[in-house]
Amino acid sequence: MKHSPGFQALCEEARKQVTEISAQDTLNKLKAGGVTVLDVREDHEAAKGIIPGATHLGRGVLERDIEDRVPDKNHEIILYCGGGYRSALSAVNLQKMGYTKVLSMAGGWRGWNELAFPTKNPD
């Protein structure tokens, strides 16, 4: 997908403010446990499949619902979207809300699939 220059600039600035994690490291953390992985894509995107062990919480309601889903602001959270931009924007907002261990998965869903990692239908 081609993004507008303004959106790309906004996302690049967000990426400077967050820690990114690779798909491989995300998979390793999921296997080890103790991490919450959130799919922040739109509902129609998540309906086509998600990462096993992840929970869908769309970017449009993330800030509204995060404290109910993950009340511990020191709990590790990995966010992913389609390509890594929206998850970086979301991570910035969660940091502003006081979350201390928020990561954005570089490459997003596309990167995960390019590595042929497992996927599942959403619950």
N, C-alpha and C positions, 0 to 999 in steps of 0.2 A: 504494500500500500504506500502510495506517495503522500507524504505529509507536508503541510504548509511550512514555509520557513519560520513563521512565528511560533508554531507548535514545536518544531524541531529545536529552536533556540530555548524555549521554555523547558523542554525535556532535558536538553544537555545541561542546563543550569541545575536542574533537579538532580541529575546523575552525579554532579560534583558534590552534592550535599548528603548523599546516601552511600551505603556500602552495597556493592553488587556481589552476587554469588553466582557461581556457574551452575548449570543444570546438573552436572555430575556431583558437585558438592551438595546440591539440594537433595538429590537422590540418596546420597550417603547419610545426610541428616535425617531424612524420612525413615530410612532403615534403622537408624540408631534410636529414633524416638525423641520425645521431649521438645519438639518444635511444632508450631502451628503453621501450616502452609495455606495461604489464602489465594484463591483465584479471583482477581478483581475485574475480569472481563465482563462484558455485557451478558445478560441472560441468554440471548440467542447464540452467543459464542460458546458459553459453557455447556449449553444443551447438546453440543456436538461431541463433548468429551472433556474430561478433566484429568489431572494427575491423581493417581491413586493415593489416598491419604489426605488429599487437599479438601478444603471446604470452599464452596463458591460464596463470595460476599462481594457483589458488584461494587465498582468504584462509586456509583451514584448513592449508595447507602453505607459505604464503609465507615465514614467518620461518625455517622449516626448510630451504627450498631456495634462498633468494635468493642466498646467497653462492656457490653453484655456478653459478647463472644469470648473476649480475652481480657478479663478484668485485671490481671497481673501485668502491670506496665513494664516489668523486667523480664517477661517471658519472651523467648525468641520467636519471631514471626518472619516468615519468608513470603513475600508477595510476588505474584506473577500475572502477566497479562498476555497479550498477543505477541509482542516483540520486545518488551522491556521498558517502554516509555511510560505508559500509564501506571505501571507498578512503581516506577521511580517517583512520579508525581504523588502517588498515594503514600509512599514511604515518607516523603517530606512532611506530609500532613500528620501522619501518625507520630513522627518525631516531635512536631509542634504540640501534639496532644500529650506528650510526656512518655511515649514508648521509647525504650532505650536500646532494644535489640531488634531493630527492623532491618531486614535485608530485601533487596530487589533482585529477582532472578534475571540475570543478563540473558538476552535472547528470547525470553518468554516461552510461550507455548510453541511457537515455531521452532525455536532452538531445541526444545525438549523433543519434539517430533523428528527433527533432523537427526538426532542421535538414536532414534528408534527406541526411546525409553517407553515403559508401559503407560497406557492410558486406560481410562474406564468411562463408562457412561455415568453421568451424575446420579446421585441418590434421588 
